[in-house]
Amino acid sequence: MAQFLADRALNLTSSNIVHLSRLAEKFNAINLAEGFPDFPAPPAIKNAAIAAINADFNQYRHVQGLCDQVAAMFETTQGLKVNPKTQVTICCGQSEALVAAVLAVINERDEVVLLDPSYETYEASVKLAGAKAKHVSLDPPNWNLDILRLENAMGSRTKAVIVNSPHNPTGKVFNEEELADIAKLCCRFDCLAITDEVYEHLVYTGTRHRSLATFPGMQDRTIVTSSISKTFSVTGWRIGWAIAPEAISSAIGSIHEKLVDSAPAPFQEAAVSALSSGPEYYLNLRAAYLDRRNLVCEMLEEAGLSVQYKPEGSFFVFARLPETYPLKDVDYVAELIKSAGVVIVPGCGFFHADSSSVDSYKDRYVRVAFCKNTATLLSAREAIRRHCKKSKGSEPAIM
């Protein structure tokens, strides 16, 4: 039946991360692979969702109050005013917001620049639009951006640059200089920026998240996407948004309507309550995740992996296998599932740039999610310690 498939379907593959989560369920393994919390969402927003269902907000619905809250939060955190009636589109999660944004502005034969390593949805959305993705590698171990490399990747066909900060999988938060350089190149090449800011509230050790839209010349050429999924531990609710200039926002809204009509009505109502949370909520959230981050970094270092870059944001650690370890990341992950009952993600799926330097390390990283209950993380550490004792004397100790 393959002859009936469209080219765009043939160019896409199922998510390796989702596959690993299903494998974790099959083997009853501890899942540190997929980026969803295993602890409850805040009671207040769950109660708001229940109240909305009981109030019969169960049909197609546009909740203008949610657009108002998104605009208000963006002004509070980034200092930019946006019109909630014409510049905010509520979507089914950040992923749909980003795909709809790409489909709204990218034509066939356009080029879109991605910063590598990068999350799989970005390249997939570019393929769906029939455009070409150009990958610019960030430099380990701190995942710095070489601005000359980015400049050389841009040209007359560049329509957009996709920027994810805080970054998945590395936990990098792009600094002011890097963002300013990206902004200058976008203005120089007259292209757009599409941002994924879903981890905007998960930043640590005094780091500040700043949206690319706040830099000179960028508010009118930036599409900002985000969601409540990570901040409020409701990844299954599928409530996200795109903030964009009016004409682009209108196009995103039209594509969203044709794809799914509207985001889930009761969860839109509950999201209004979520985004009304005070500063204390975000402070407590960061403090709780900081403790989890430190625990996982210690766990990985105990196991012989190298945490060269302690994440400044997001809820992932991107750790490197020791040079002396003979297996590649995929083999390492398979052995870890089998022997320790812990599931993590091989890093190779995040690397796309084609160069000899990238080839030297693209199969040497693993991504570990720390968006889990502390008890889950402690159980994972104990499982890994037990395995280390059984395989004492090997390199790394975890194997």
VENNORTA-V35937 format. One record per pair of residues at least 12 apart in sequence whose ideal C-beta (glycine too) atoms are under 8 Angstrom apart, sorted by sequence separation. I is the first residue (numbers start at 1). J is the second residue. If there is no record, write none. Layout:
i->(I I)
j->(J J)
//
This chain:
i->(21 71 72 114 137 197 212 227 228 307 308 333 20 21 71 136 211 227 297 306 307 333 20 70 112 136 165 197 226 227 305 306 332 348 384 225 226 305 306 347 348 350 17 18 68 71 163 195 225 305 306 330 347 17 67 71 112 118 136 195 225 293 300 305 329 346 347 348 350 17 67 70 195 224 225 293 304 328 329 330 347 110 112 114 116 134 163 193 223 224 300 329 346 347 64 70 106 111 112 113 114 115 116 193 223 224 297 328 346 347 64 67 108 109 110 111 112 113 114 115 116 117 161 223 296 304 345 346 99 103 107 108 109 110 111 112 113 114 116 222 293 344 345 67 98 102 106 107 108 109 111 113 115 240 292 344 345 66 98 102 107 134 143 161 221 239 293 344 345 99 103 106 132 161 193 220 223 238 239 344 95 99 102 103 200 219 238 289 63 98 102 143 195 197 198 237 62 131 168 193 194 195 197 198 202 239 99 143 145 183 187 192 193 194 195 196 197 198 201 202 223 238 239 318 115 142 161 163 165 173 182 187 191 192 193 195 196 201 213 237 147 150 154 158 160 161 162 163 164 165 168 179 186 187 192 194 198 199 200 138 150 159 160 161 162 163 164 165 183 186 198 239 145 156 158 159 160 161 162 163 164 166 179 183 234 237 330 333 138 144 147 151 155 160 162 166 173 176 183 187 237 329 332 115 147 150 154 173 180 183 186 328 329 145 166 173 179 328 329 113 145 154 166 329 147 342 113 122 234 113 320 342 122 198 232 341 342 166 228 231 321 340 111 118 165 320 321 340 113 119 320 321 111 112 115 118 228 319 340 110 111 112 113 114 115 165 228 318 319 340 109 110 111 112 113 114 115 318 339 110 112 113 115 119 163 318 319 110 112 119 317 231 316 317 339 107 117 316 339 106 117 316 317 105 106 231 315 316 105 315 315 102 340 339 305 336 98 335 332 300 325 324 325 296 324 327 322 122 296 322 325 295 321 119 293 292 299 292 295 302 292 201 289 296 299 303 204 289 292 295 299 302 202 203 291 295 302 201 202 304 201 204 205 230 292 299 303 204 295 302 105 202 105 204 304 305 102 304 101 303 304 305 303 304 302 303 304 98 98 94 17 16 94 209 15 207 207 204 205 204 203 204 203 202 12 202 202 199 12 199 11 12 199 105 8 8 8 101 77 101 98 97 97 97 80 94 77 78 94 35 78 80 94 80 93 78 79 94 78 93 74 172 171 233 80 170 171 172 173 171 172 173 101 170 171 172 230 96 100 171 97 101 105 171 96 97 98 104 93 95 97 166 171 92 93 94 105 166 167 168 170 171 92 93 94 101 104 166 167 169 171 92 104 165 166 168 170 90 91 169 74 90 91 104 90 91 101 104 89 100 103 88 89 88 88 89 97 100 87 100 87 87 87 97 100 86 89 96 82 88 91 87 83 86 89 96 86 89 92 96 91 142 143 89 141 142 92 140 141 74 91 140 70 92 71 90 91 92 66 70 90 67 66 169 90 169 141 140 169 45 49 45 42 41 42 41 40 41 39 35 37 169 37 169 36 35 36 62 60 61 117 60 63 66 69 73 66 69 72 61 60 63 66 70 59 63 66 69 58 61 65 69 57 58 63 57 63 66 57 52 53 52 137 52 137 49 52 135 136 49 51 52 135 137 133 135 49 137 48 49 137 140 48 46 48 45 48 45 48 45 44 45 120 123 117 120 119 42 118 117 116 117 118 42 116 117 116 116 114 42 116 117 32 35 35 29 27 32 33 30 32 33 29 30 31 32 33 20 24 28 29 30 23 27 29 24 23 21 20 20 20 17 16 16 17 16 39 33 35 37 38 39 34 36 37 38 32 33 35 37 32 32 38 32 31 32 32 30 32 30 30 30)
j->(33 83 84 126 149 209 224 239 240 319 320 345 33 34 84 149 224 240 310 319 320 346 34 84 126 150 179 211 240 241 319 320 346 362 398 240 241 320 321 362 363 365 33 34 84 87 179 211 241 321 322 346 363 34 84 88 129 135 153 212 242 310 317 322 346 363 364 365 367 35 85 88 213 242 243 311 322 346 347 348 365 129 131 133 135 153 182 212 242 243 319 348 365 366 84 90 126 131 132 133 134 135 136 213 243 244 317 348 366 367 85 88 129 130 131 132 133 134 135 136 137 138 182 244 317 325 366 367 121 125 129 130 131 132 133 134 135 136 138 244 315 366 367 90 121 125 129 130 131 132 134 136 138 263 315 367 368 90 122 126 131 158 167 185 245 263 317 368 369 124 128 131 157 186 218 245 248 263 264 369 121 125 128 129 226 245 264 315 90 125 129 170 222 224 225 264 90 159 196 221 222 223 225 226 230 267 128 172 174 212 216 221 222 223 224 225 226 227 230 231 252 267 268 347 145 172 191 193 195 203 212 217 221 222 223 225 226 231 243 267 178 181 185 189 191 192 193 194 195 196 199 210 217 218 223 225 229 230 231 170 182 191 192 193 194 195 196 197 215 218 230 271 178 189 191 192 193 194 195 196 197 199 212 216 267 270 363 366 172 178 181 185 189 194 196 200 207 210 217 221 271 363 366 150 182 185 189 208 215 218 221 363 364 181 202 209 215 364 365 150 182 191 203 366 185 380 153 162 274 154 361 383 164 240 274 383 384 209 271 274 364 383 155 162 209 364 365 384 158 164 365 366 157 158 161 164 274 365 386 157 158 159 160 161 162 212 275 365 366 387 157 158 159 160 161 162 163 366 387 159 161 162 164 168 212 367 368 160 162 169 367 282 367 368 390 159 169 368 391 159 170 369 370 159 160 285 369 370 160 370 371 160 398 399 366 398 162 399 399 368 395 395 396 368 396 399 395 196 370 396 399 370 396 196 370 370 377 371 374 381 372 282 370 377 380 384 286 371 374 377 381 384 285 286 374 378 385 285 286 388 286 289 290 315 377 384 388 290 381 388 192 289 194 293 395 396 194 396 194 396 397 398 397 398 397 398 399 194 196 196 120 120 198 313 120 312 313 311 312 312 312 313 313 313 124 314 315 313 127 314 127 128 315 223 127 128 130 223 200 225 225 225 226 227 211 225 209 210 226 168 211 213 227 214 227 213 214 229 214 229 211 309 309 371 219 309 310 311 312 311 312 313 242 311 312 313 371 238 242 313 240 244 248 314 240 241 242 248 238 240 242 311 316 238 239 240 251 312 313 314 316 317 239 240 241 248 251 313 314 316 318 240 252 313 314 316 318 239 240 318 224 240 241 254 241 242 252 255 241 252 255 241 242 242 243 244 252 255 243 256 244 245 246 256 259 246 249 256 243 249 252 249 246 249 252 259 250 253 256 260 256 308 309 256 308 309 260 308 309 243 260 309 241 263 243 262 263 264 239 243 263 241 241 345 268 347 320 320 350 232 237 234 232 232 233 233 233 234 233 230 233 365 235 367 235 235 236 262 261 262 318 262 265 268 271 275 269 272 275 265 265 268 271 275 265 269 272 275 265 268 272 276 265 266 271 266 272 275 269 265 266 266 351 267 353 266 269 352 353 267 269 270 353 355 352 354 269 357 269 270 358 361 270 270 272 270 273 271 274 273 273 274 349 352 347 350 350 274 350 350 350 351 352 277 351 352 352 353 352 281 358 365 296 315 316 337 337 342 343 341 343 344 341 342 343 344 345 333 337 341 342 343 337 341 343 343 343 343 343 344 345 345 345 346 349 349 372 367 369 371 372 373 369 371 372 373 368 369 371 373 369 370 376 372 372 376 377 376 380 379 380 383)
//
